[in-house]
Amino acid sequence: MILYNITFNLSPDIEEDFLSWMKETHIPEVLGTGNFTSHVIYRLVHHSEDGSVNYCIQYFTDTMAQMLDYEKTHAPGLRAKTQARYQDKAIAFRTLLETV
């Protein structure tokens, strides 16, 4: 099992819009690629001095080949949509994990 984790650091003024857009538009588009079997959204529980909030969106796939196909075929366009919508108000950090 491969876990693709994206952690977003958000400006608080976009939090509601970001969550709605992720749930209604972006995540369905990512899952629609056929590369992932499921997803989970987490909100980090912490206090930040700058008031920012963090969300982790985790996508699960069965093979590294599916993940690599997503990265090559779909990720650039989907990332560009997020970047265009939120610019510097949503900063993404990506990690890739595998079950051992």
Residue frames as qw, qx, qy, qz and C-alpha x, y, z in Angstrom:
[[0.000, 0.892, 0.453, 0.000, 0.00, 0.00, 0.00],
 [0.403, 0.200, 0.014, 0.893, 1.26, 3.45, -0.91],
 [0.154, -0.828, -0.453, 0.293, 0.19, 6.54, 1.02],
 [0.337, 0.427, 0.155, 0.825, 0.43, 9.91, -0.69],
 [0.309, -0.717, -0.469, 0.413, 0.18, 12.60, 1.98],
 [0.243, 0.541, 0.134, 0.794, -0.27, 16.29, 1.19],
 [0.337, -0.612, -0.475, 0.535, -0.11, 18.71, 4.11],
 [0.181, 0.705, 0.269, 0.631, -1.43, 22.20, 3.46],
 [0.284, -0.375, -0.366, 0.803, -0.54, 25.25, 5.49],
 [0.087, 0.682, 0.575, 0.444, -3.46, 27.65, 5.02],
 [0.035, -0.184, 0.162, -0.969, -4.16, 31.27, 5.65],
 [0.142, 0.312, 0.817, -0.463, -7.20, 31.23, 7.99],
 [0.386, 0.439, 0.070, -0.808, -9.25, 33.46, 5.66],
 [0.523, 0.285, -0.599, -0.535, -9.47, 30.69, 3.04],
 [0.200, -0.156, 0.936, -0.244, -10.10, 27.72, 5.36],
 [0.595, 0.342, 0.553, -0.472, -13.83, 27.32, 4.69],
 [0.618, 0.639, -0.204, -0.410, -13.50, 27.80, 0.94],
 [0.160, 0.520, -0.835, -0.082, -10.51, 25.47, 0.80],
 [0.349, -0.026, 0.897, -0.270, -12.31, 22.65, 2.60],
 [0.649, 0.496, 0.349, -0.459, -15.43, 23.00, 0.46],
 [0.510, 0.682, -0.405, -0.333, -13.42, 23.11, -2.76],
 [0.026, -0.400, 0.916, -0.013, -11.33, 20.10, -1.73],
 [0.441, 0.131, 0.828, -0.320, -14.38, 18.02, -0.83],
 [0.601, 0.594, 0.359, -0.396, -16.57, 19.05, -3.77],
 [0.565, 0.783, -0.188, -0.178, -14.06, 19.54, -6.60],
 [0.153, 0.722, -0.675, -0.005, -10.41, 18.69, -6.08],
 [0.432, -0.255, 0.848, -0.168, -10.60, 15.34, -4.27],
 [0.782, 0.387, 0.425, -0.239, -13.24, 13.99, -6.68],
 [0.548, 0.767, -0.303, -0.138, -10.93, 14.98, -9.56],
 [0.062, -0.589, 0.802, -0.076, -7.96, 13.20, -7.95],
 [0.582, -0.014, 0.781, -0.225, -10.00, 10.07, -7.27],
 [0.719, 0.586, 0.167, -0.335, -11.44, 10.30, -10.78],
 [0.233, 0.688, -0.648, -0.229, -7.99, 9.61, -12.21],
 [0.960, 0.020, -0.222, -0.170, -8.40, 6.00, -11.13],
 [0.493, 0.480, -0.607, 0.397, -4.99, 5.98, -9.48],
 [0.091, -0.264, 0.682, -0.676, -6.22, 5.98, -5.87],
 [0.351, -0.313, -0.876, -0.106, -8.60, 3.70, -3.98],
 [0.387, -0.784, -0.484, 0.039, -9.56, 6.03, -1.13],
 [0.250, 0.516, -0.212, 0.792, -8.70, 9.16, 0.82],
 [0.474, -0.658, -0.505, 0.298, -8.89, 10.71, 4.29],
 [0.129, 0.732, -0.056, 0.666, -8.80, 14.36, 5.41],
 [0.605, -0.476, -0.451, 0.451, -7.28, 15.38, 8.74],
 [0.016, -0.911, 0.051, -0.409, -7.05, 18.76, 10.44],
 [0.563, 0.150, -0.545, 0.603, -3.90, 19.17, 12.50],
 [0.497, -0.810, -0.303, -0.067, -4.66, 19.99, 16.11],
 [0.613, -0.125, -0.159, 0.764, -2.22, 22.68, 17.14],
 [0.032, -0.949, -0.191, 0.249, -1.86, 26.35, 17.84],
 [0.651, 0.302, 0.140, 0.682, 0.26, 28.34, 15.41],
 [0.278, -0.506, -0.176, 0.798, 1.66, 31.74, 16.26],
 [0.006, 0.123, -0.393, -0.911, 0.78, 33.12, 12.84],
 [0.569, 0.265, 0.329, -0.705, -2.83, 31.87, 12.97],
 [0.459, 0.301, -0.680, -0.485, -2.38, 29.45, 10.06],
 [0.829, -0.070, 0.418, -0.365, -4.24, 26.14, 9.96],
 [0.069, 0.418, -0.856, -0.297, -3.09, 22.82, 8.56],
 [0.882, 0.144, 0.201, -0.402, -4.88, 20.01, 6.79],
 [0.195, -0.339, 0.877, 0.279, -3.52, 16.67, 5.62],
 [0.824, 0.309, -0.019, -0.473, -5.15, 14.92, 2.71],
 [0.345, -0.366, 0.855, 0.124, -4.09, 11.32, 2.36],
 [0.776, 0.359, -0.238, -0.461, -4.65, 9.26, -0.75],
 [0.625, -0.296, 0.723, -0.009, -4.14, 5.49, -0.88],
 [0.692, 0.503, -0.377, -0.355, -3.06, 3.41, -3.85],
 [0.977, -0.145, 0.155, -0.033, -2.05, -0.22, -4.24],
 [0.855, 0.107, 0.160, 0.481, 1.15, 0.13, -6.25],
 [0.311, -0.576, 0.172, 0.736, 4.03, 2.49, -6.85],
 [0.265, 0.187, 0.659, 0.678, 3.27, 2.23, -10.58],
 [0.034, -0.784, -0.594, -0.177, -0.15, 3.81, -9.99],
 [0.321, -0.819, -0.118, 0.461, 1.45, 6.57, -7.96],
 [0.372, -0.307, 0.435, 0.760, 4.06, 7.26, -10.62],
 [0.183, 0.473, 0.688, 0.520, 1.36, 7.34, -13.29],
 [0.148, -0.887, -0.425, 0.105, -0.56, 9.92, -11.24],
 [0.383, -0.673, 0.122, 0.621, 2.58, 12.04, -10.83],
 [0.326, -0.091, 0.588, 0.734, 3.37, 11.94, -14.52],
 [0.062, 0.430, 0.738, 0.517, -0.09, 12.18, -16.04],
 [0.245, -0.764, -0.549, -0.235, -2.38, 14.05, -13.66],
 [0.510, -0.579, -0.319, 0.550, -0.53, 15.83, -10.85],
 [0.307, -0.041, 0.125, 0.943, 0.83, 18.83, -12.77],
 [0.167, -0.445, -0.469, -0.745, -2.59, 19.97, -14.00],
 [0.538, -0.660, -0.521, -0.064, -4.34, 19.37, -10.69],
 [0.536, -0.411, -0.226, 0.702, -1.61, 21.17, -8.75],
 [0.174, 0.163, 0.242, 0.941, -1.84, 24.11, -11.14],
 [0.325, -0.622, -0.518, -0.489, -5.57, 24.45, -10.42],
 [0.596, -0.645, -0.388, 0.279, -4.95, 24.58, -6.68],
 [0.479, -0.203, 0.006, 0.854, -2.10, 27.05, -7.12],
 [0.033, 0.369, 0.381, 0.847, -4.19, 29.29, -9.36],
 [0.431, -0.685, -0.508, -0.296, -7.09, 29.30, -6.90],
 [0.626, -0.743, -0.195, 0.135, -5.16, 29.92, -3.67],
 [0.377, 0.791, -0.295, 0.382, -1.71, 31.19, -4.71],
 [0.340, 0.365, -0.663, 0.558, 0.43, 31.75, -1.62],
 [0.545, -0.384, 0.270, -0.695, -2.46, 31.27, 0.82],
 [0.959, -0.119, 0.187, -0.176, -2.18, 27.46, 0.59],
 [0.162, 0.679, -0.715, -0.046, 1.31, 26.01, 0.74],
 [0.975, -0.022, -0.074, -0.210, 1.58, 22.26, 0.10],
 [0.138, -0.589, 0.795, -0.044, 4.14, 19.78, 1.44],
 [0.895, 0.147, -0.244, -0.343, 4.06, 16.31, -0.08],
 [0.268, -0.471, 0.835, -0.094, 5.32, 13.00, 1.28],
 [0.794, 0.167, -0.468, -0.349, 5.14, 9.48, -0.04],
 [0.420, -0.413, 0.745, -0.313, 5.05, 6.48, 2.29],
 [0.680, 0.111, -0.642, -0.336, 4.81, 2.76, 1.75],
 [0.848, -0.410, 0.154, -0.299, 3.66, -0.04, 4.00],
 [0.285, 0.538, -0.787, 0.101, 6.49, -2.25, 5.23]]
